[in-house]
Amino acid sequence: MEITEIPVEGYEKVVRAKDPESGLHAIIAIHDTTLGPALGGMRMWPYASEEEALTDVLRLAKGMTYKSAVAHTGLGGGKSVIIGDPNEKSEALFLAMGRFVDSLGGRYITAEDVNTTIPDLQIVHRETAHVTGLARSEGSSGNPSPYTAHGVVLGIEACVERVFGSKDLKGRKVAILGVGAVGSVVARSLRTKGAEVWAHDMREDRVVVLHEETGVRLASEEEVLTMDADVFTPCALGGVLNDETIPNLRCRIVAGAANNQLLEDRHGDMLRERNILYAPDYVINAGGIINVAVELLPGGYREEESYARIDRIPKALHEVFDLAEEQGLSTARAADMLAERILAAGRS
């Protein structure tokens, strides 16, 4: 395996691995370890180029630093991406990825992410101890998606309370983009709480199942992006909030599970100008990282401790919203300011 460093200003370490035998082509980015080792998921995606993969992993790693800081996990931020078709996974590929993770000596700890599963991580774990989110049977915390979804629903309630004066979701209209591992749990929970839910996913069968089981209504991507709703909930890939989509939004709140929802920082300013309350993604979707971080506490994983920490997400959001109002900033910039304050205190 050939491992080479990629110099990137503002990042502690960014490395590329190429392993001809297994076909592995991957990048690990460690953004900041001021508060602890860098924890972040392992994503597999058929990126069009290494440049595209690098852009993604850098954004995700920085987001993880801020996410862990605001959530007070005691960890830093990092991320890994495997460039490849998830339909062409192999044992050799994930064993090689395990060796790549292990080469960083514990500075980076990996976890489940888009197109990687617990069985994939179990293979990775055969080559490195620096893995979280494994099966409960192994003393780990299992699939983080339900915990992410739980935090997102709590965050939506906090946003609804901020805008409408009550966190009651009964009759509230929610448009969800993406009902995969996290989005589907969010949709089910919202329906249980009485919300009217519309959803779109690249895989229509996912929405069909939710429609049959919970009454979620099928919608096109354009419909969920433009419908007159109380809440727009992005739960797919990033960059959905941009120059094209923001002018057409007719919601009062954007609150969802997707990472890097803003294509650029200025898009947070655009949402503020339109009087749309934005729940910064790395604040509202921190439930998963909080859950796996509990594995690293003395005494090991305890689910009750995880839920107690996830239940603080609404408080963190209100802290961000208060700071945004106080400083006259977008909520996105206020969240970054809060994270930087926590990091600065850690450095001092």
Beta strands, then each sheet from edge to edge (+ up, - down):
strand 1: 2-5
strand 2: 13-19
strand 3: 24-32
strand 4: 38-45
strand 5: 76-83
strand 6: 108-112
strand 7: 173-177
strand 8: 196-200
strand 9: 217-218
strand 10: 231-234
strand 11: 253-254
strand 12: 277-278
sheet 1: 1+ 2- 3+ 5- 4- 6-
sheet 2: 9+ 8+ 7+ 10+ 11+ 12+
end
